Amino acid sequence: MKSAIVEREVGDADAERALLVEGLDKFPSSWKMWIMLGQLEARSGPARVEAARDAYAKGCRRCPTAAPLWIAAAKLETTLGNAARARAILEQARLRNPTDESLWLASTRAERRWTSLMWRAASRTSLPRTPVAENVDSSVTRASLLNCSRYS
C-alpha cells in the first residue's frame, strides 16, 4: 500500500494500478486498497468511471462492514451527478451495517445537500403565474359574506 502511495505521488498511474491489483490479490479484505483503486480509476478520467464503480462494488462485496468504502462509492456517484444511485448505495450500506453511525451521518448529510441543491435549482426557475379567476363576482366580498344571515 505504501508503494502505491509513492507511485501516486510520482504520478505513475499504471504502476500504482499494478501494485494495488497485486495487493488486492494477496489481501482482498483490505478496504483501504479498494478505496485507493476506486480513487485511482476515478482520477483516470471519464473512460475509467466504470472501472471505479467496479472496484467499489467488488470492495463492498468483499468488505461489507467497511463504512468508509461504502461512503467513497456513494461520493463517486454524487460527483457524477447520480444522486439516486448514491442514495441506493448508502441505503444498502445502512441495511448491512444498521448500527454504524458514520453511514447514517453520511446519508443525512447527502440528503441535506441534495435537498438544498434541488431547492436552489427550483428557485432559479420561474414558476408560471397563476391567472386570477375572472369569473368571480366583484361584489362578493368578505364583509358581505360575514353579514350574511347564514353566518350570524
Short mmCIF file of the C-alpha atoms (twelve columns), coordinates in Angstrom:
data_MODEL
# 
_entry.id   MODEL 
# 
loop_
_atom_site.group_PDB 
_atom_site.id 
_atom_site.type_symbol 
_atom_site.label_atom_id 
_atom_site.label_alt_id 
_atom_site.label_comp_id 
_atom_site.label_asym_id 
_atom_site.label_seq_id 
_atom_site.Cartn_x 
_atom_site.Cartn_y 
_atom_site.Cartn_z 
_atom_site.pdbx_PDB_model_num 
ATOM 1   C CA . MET A 1   0.000   0.000   0.000   1 
ATOM 2   C CA . LYS A 2   2.834   2.392   0.795   1 
ATOM 3   C CA . SER A 3   4.417   1.683   -2.582  1 
ATOM 4   C CA . ALA A 4   1.141   2.545   -4.303  1 
ATOM 5   C CA . ILE A 5   1.066   5.848   -2.417  1 
ATOM 6   C CA . VAL A 6   4.615   6.587   -3.597  1 
ATOM 7   C CA . GLU A 7   3.612   5.812   -7.190  1 
ATOM 8   C CA . ARG A 8   0.616   8.128   -6.845  1 
ATOM 9   C CA . GLU A 9   2.901   10.926  -5.638  1 
ATOM 10  C CA . VAL A 10  5.262   10.310  -8.556  1 
ATOM 11  C CA . GLY A 11  2.337   10.301  -10.989 1 
ATOM 12  C CA . ASP A 12  2.729   6.802   -12.441 1 
ATOM 13  C CA . ALA A 13  -0.878  5.580   -12.587 1 
ATOM 14  C CA . ASP A 14  -0.034  2.286   -14.318 1 
ATOM 15  C CA . ALA A 15  2.491   1.286   -11.650 1 
ATOM 16  C CA . GLU A 16  0.050   2.341   -8.921  1 
ATOM 17  C CA . ARG A 17  -2.712  0.252   -10.502 1 
ATOM 18  C CA . ALA A 18  -0.411  -2.775  -10.793 1 
ATOM 19  C CA . LEU A 19  0.631   -2.518  -7.144  1 
ATOM 20  C CA . LEU A 20  -2.956  -2.159  -5.950  1 
ATOM 21  C CA . VAL A 21  -4.163  -5.114  -8.009  1 
ATOM 22  C CA . GLU A 22  -1.277  -7.221  -6.712  1 
ATOM 23  C CA . GLY A 23  -2.003  -6.150  -3.147  1 
ATOM 24  C CA . LEU A 24  -5.698  -6.923  -3.506  1 
ATOM 25  C CA . ASP A 25  -4.888  -10.386 -4.856  1 
ATOM 26  C CA . LYS A 26  -2.970  -11.075 -1.652  1 
ATOM 27  C CA . PHE A 27  -5.199  -9.133  0.752   1 
ATOM 28  C CA . PRO A 28  -8.740  -8.950  -0.666  1 
ATOM 29  C CA . SER A 29  -10.164 -7.776  2.649   1 
ATOM 30  C CA . SER A 30  -8.078  -4.590  2.687   1 
ATOM 31  C CA . TRP A 31  -10.789 -1.965  2.332   1 
ATOM 32  C CA . LYS A 32  -8.242  0.865   2.123   1 
ATOM 33  C CA . MET A 33  -6.730  -0.630  -1.010  1 
ATOM 34  C CA . TRP A 34  -10.206 -0.943  -2.574  1 
ATOM 35  C CA . ILE A 35  -10.757 2.751   -1.885  1 
ATOM 36  C CA . MET A 36  -7.359  3.611   -3.350  1 
ATOM 37  C CA . LEU A 37  -8.122  1.603   -6.502  1 
ATOM 38  C CA . GLY A 38  -11.514 3.268   -6.884  1 
ATOM 39  C CA . GLN A 39  -9.972  6.712   -6.438  1 
ATOM 40  C CA . LEU A 40  -7.245  5.909   -8.953  1 
ATOM 41  C CA . GLU A 41  -9.773  4.818   -11.559 1 
ATOM 42  C CA . ALA A 42  -11.943 7.876   -10.909 1 
ATOM 43  C CA . ARG A 43  -8.914  10.168  -11.301 1 
ATOM 44  C CA . SER A 44  -8.003  8.484   -14.582 1 
ATOM 45  C CA . GLY A 45  -10.842 10.190  -16.426 1 
ATOM 46  C CA . PRO A 46  -14.363 9.582   -17.687 1 
ATOM 47  C CA . ALA A 47  -13.342 6.477   -19.615 1 
ATOM 48  C CA . ARG A 48  -12.411 4.720   -16.353 1 
ATOM 49  C CA . VAL A 49  -15.585 5.533   -14.395 1 
ATOM 50  C CA . GLU A 50  -16.951 2.019   -14.876 1 
ATOM 51  C CA . ALA A 51  -13.673 0.600   -13.569 1 
ATOM 52  C CA . ALA A 52  -14.018 2.816   -10.478 1 
ATOM 53  C CA . ARG A 53  -17.594 1.622   -9.941  1 
ATOM 54  C CA . ASP A 54  -16.434 -1.953  -10.373 1 
ATOM 55  C CA . ALA A 55  -13.622 -1.501  -7.848  1 
ATOM 56  C CA . TYR A 56  -16.002 -0.044  -5.276  1 
ATOM 57  C CA . ALA A 57  -18.610 -2.753  -5.921  1 
ATOM 58  C CA . LYS A 58  -16.058 -5.547  -5.506  1 
ATOM 59  C CA . GLY A 59  -14.701 -3.891  -2.392  1 
ATOM 60  C CA . CYS A 60  -18.178 -3.559  -0.869  1 
ATOM 61  C CA . ARG A 61  -18.831 -7.243  -1.560  1 
ATOM 62  C CA . ARG A 62  -15.521 -8.318  -0.012  1 
ATOM 63  C CA . CYS A 63  -15.614 -5.870  2.912   1 
ATOM 64  C CA . PRO A 64  -19.310 -5.293  3.684   1 
ATOM 65  C CA . THR A 65  -18.626 -3.789  7.119   1 
ATOM 66  C CA . ALA A 66  -16.178 -1.118  5.891   1 
ATOM 67  C CA . ALA A 67  -18.212 2.088   6.138   1 
ATOM 68  C CA . PRO A 68  -15.542 4.323   4.509   1 
ATOM 69  C CA . LEU A 69  -15.668 2.114   1.417   1 
ATOM 70  C CA . TRP A 70  -19.445 2.471   1.092   1 
ATOM 71  C CA . ILE A 71  -19.178 6.220   1.628   1 
ATOM 72  C CA . ALA A 72  -16.468 6.526   -1.032  1 
ATOM 73  C CA . ALA A 73  -18.656 4.624   -3.506  1 
ATOM 74  C CA . ALA A 74  -21.548 6.981   -2.787  1 
ATOM 75  C CA . LYS A 75  -19.293 10.033  -3.175  1 
ATOM 76  C CA . LEU A 76  -18.241 8.816   -6.616  1 
ATOM 77  C CA . GLU A 77  -21.874 8.637   -7.703  1 
ATOM 78  C CA . THR A 78  -22.594 12.036  -6.186  1 
ATOM 79  C CA . THR A 79  -19.729 13.649  -8.098  1 
ATOM 80  C CA . LEU A 80  -21.072 12.058  -11.275 1 
ATOM 81  C CA . GLY A 81  -24.489 13.545  -10.580 1 
ATOM 82  C CA . ASN A 82  -26.217 10.248  -9.791  1 
ATOM 83  C CA . ALA A 83  -27.970 11.110  -6.552  1 
ATOM 84  C CA . ALA A 84  -30.375 8.185   -6.847  1 
ATOM 85  C CA . ARG A 85  -27.552 5.699   -7.234  1 
ATOM 86  C CA . ALA A 86  -25.625 7.243   -4.336  1 
ATOM 87  C CA . ARG A 87  -28.772 7.078   -2.214  1 
ATOM 88  C CA . ALA A 88  -29.169 3.380   -3.082  1 
ATOM 89  C CA . ILE A 89  -25.559 2.628   -2.156  1 
ATOM 90  C CA . LEU A 90  -25.925 4.341   1.212   1 
ATOM 91  C CA . GLU A 91  -29.210 2.547   1.834   1 
ATOM 92  C CA . GLN A 92  -27.597 -0.842  1.136   1 
ATOM 93  C CA . ALA A 93  -24.752 0.099   3.455   1 
ATOM 94  C CA . ARG A 94  -27.157 1.019   6.250   1 
ATOM 95  C CA . LEU A 95  -29.081 -2.223  5.776   1 
ATOM 96  C CA . ARG A 96  -25.888 -4.251  6.121   1 
ATOM 97  C CA . ASN A 97  -24.492 -2.113  8.952   1 
ATOM 98  C CA . PRO A 98  -27.501 -0.724  10.819  1 
ATOM 99  C CA . THR A 99  -25.531 0.337   13.894  1 
ATOM 100 C CA . ASP A 100 -22.758 2.197   12.076  1 
ATOM 101 C CA . GLU A 101 -23.227 5.862   12.894  1 
ATOM 102 C CA . SER A 102 -20.929 7.115   10.142  1 
ATOM 103 C CA . LEU A 103 -23.210 5.644   7.471   1 
ATOM 104 C CA . TRP A 104 -26.261 7.300   8.993   1 
ATOM 105 C CA . LEU A 105 -24.381 10.588  9.221   1 
ATOM 106 C CA . ALA A 106 -23.205 10.347  5.598   1 
ATOM 107 C CA . SER A 107 -26.748 9.587   4.455   1 
ATOM 108 C CA . THR A 108 -28.177 12.528  6.364   1 
ATOM 109 C CA . ARG A 109 -25.555 14.917  5.049   1 
ATOM 110 C CA . ALA A 110 -26.063 13.702  1.492   1 
ATOM 111 C CA . GLU A 111 -29.846 14.114  1.723   1 
ATOM 112 C CA . ARG A 112 -29.458 17.647  3.084   1 
ATOM 113 C CA . ARG A 113 -27.022 18.511  0.304   1 
ATOM 114 C CA . TRP A 114 -29.279 17.083  -2.417  1 
ATOM 115 C CA . THR A 115 -32.345 18.789  -0.971  1 
ATOM 116 C CA . SER A 116 -30.617 22.168  -0.837  1 
ATOM 117 C CA . LEU A 117 -29.388 21.699  -4.419  1 
ATOM 118 C CA . MET A 118 -32.925 20.881  -5.554  1 
ATOM 119 C CA . TRP A 119 -34.316 23.954  -3.797  1 
ATOM 120 C CA . ARG A 120 -31.657 26.173  -5.341  1 
ATOM 121 C CA . ALA A 121 -32.409 24.791  -8.789  1 
ATOM 122 C CA . ALA A 122 -36.136 25.254  -8.244  1 
ATOM 123 C CA . SER A 123 -35.687 28.846  -7.089  1 
ATOM 124 C CA . ARG A 124 -33.749 29.678  -10.255 1 
ATOM 125 C CA . THR A 125 -36.595 28.601  -12.479 1 
ATOM 126 C CA . SER A 126 -39.522 30.948  -12.613 1 
ATOM 127 C CA . LEU A 127 -42.868 29.386  -11.998 1 
ATOM 128 C CA . PRO A 128 -45.705 30.354  -14.309 1 
ATOM 129 C CA . ARG A 129 -48.052 32.899  -12.812 1 
ATOM 130 C CA . THR A 130 -51.448 31.555  -11.989 1 
ATOM 131 C CA . PRO A 131 -54.192 33.614  -13.556 1 
ATOM 132 C CA . VAL A 132 -56.672 35.276  -11.255 1 
ATOM 133 C CA . ALA A 133 -60.146 33.921  -11.605 1 
ATOM 134 C CA . GLU A 134 -62.065 36.389  -13.714 1 
ATOM 135 C CA . ASN A 135 -65.494 34.884  -13.190 1 
ATOM 136 C CA . VAL A 136 -65.687 35.789  -9.506  1 
ATOM 137 C CA . ASP A 137 -68.312 38.440  -8.845  1 
ATOM 138 C CA . SER A 138 -66.504 41.504  -7.561  1 
ATOM 139 C CA . SER A 139 -69.466 42.477  -5.452  1 
ATOM 140 C CA . VAL A 140 -68.957 39.434  -3.242  1 
ATOM 141 C CA . THR A 141 -66.589 40.475  -0.531  1 
ATOM 142 C CA . ARG A 142 -65.602 39.036  2.765   1 
ATOM 143 C CA . ALA A 143 -67.671 41.616  4.561   1 
ATOM 144 C CA . SER A 144 -70.794 40.751  2.598   1 
ATOM 145 C CA . LEU A 145 -70.274 37.066  3.370   1 
ATOM 146 C CA . LEU A 146 -69.875 37.780  7.069   1 
ATOM 147 C CA . ASN A 147 -73.029 39.893  7.108   1 
ATOM 148 C CA . CYS A 148 -74.997 37.100  5.514   1 
ATOM 149 C CA . SER A 149 -77.720 35.689  7.742   1 
ATOM 150 C CA . ARG A 150 -76.346 32.221  7.318   1 
ATOM 151 C CA . TYR A 151 -73.148 33.103  9.216   1 
ATOM 152 C CA . SER A 152 -74.862 35.033  12.030  1 
# 
